[in-house]
Amino acid sequence: MQYYHNLSTTKSFQILQDLKKEFQFVLIGGWAIWIYTKALKSKDIDFICDYEILGKLKNKFDISKNNRLKKYEAKIEEIDIDIYLPFYSDLGLPTEDIKKYIKIQEGFQVPQPEILLILKQKAYHNRQGSIKGEKDKIDILSLVLKVNLNFDFYKKILELYNLKSFLQELKNIILTETQVKELDLNKHQYSRLKSKILEKIK
């Protein structure tokens, strides 16, 4: 099911592939989750890179610094690019630590799914009640429902970074929903999956 218009997501993914050919980065956000779940495509592009790569990006694109949100921003053909930096950005986990938990999926460097879940929970925490917040929530549910997550590892990371409240918040997200139309799950299907997931999270 589509969340954003197909033209936007197609253009966004093409730009993402072009960037990957030229620059080294760790993909996060909606596109990283899509790589694992093949559920909802994204419109925006989010990634982590080091300062050397940021310099190369600045040589090619018009990039501005967003001090309030601790990130750099660019726009390529109407697609928003958010760039996060070590020792600067606030993603919920220290940006410089995320590279310890990287996998290669479909040619992209992406965080392990449990790490992505935590990053997405942080984004949802900040954007709850907005359209982007709703997309964050569906991304969280798609990861939980479609990927075989290691919840012991997830809990270990939460403990390590003093984020234990995220566990209850995740349970609340799962419990609050009755169906997820965006993932083609009716009430009966979601209820069955919800019980299984909550059992795993315990």
Buried (B, 14 or more C-beta within 10 A) or exposed (E): EEBBEEEBBEBBBEBBEEBBEEBEBBBBBBBBBBBBBEBBBBBBBBBBBBEEBBEEBBEEBEBEBEEEEBBBBBEBEEBEBBBBBBEBBEBBBEBBBBEEBBBEBEEBBBBBBBBBBBBBBBBBBBBEEEEBBBBBBBBBBBBBBBBEBEBEBBBEBBEEBEBEEBBEBBBEBBEEBEBBEBBEBEEEBBEEBBEEBBEEBE
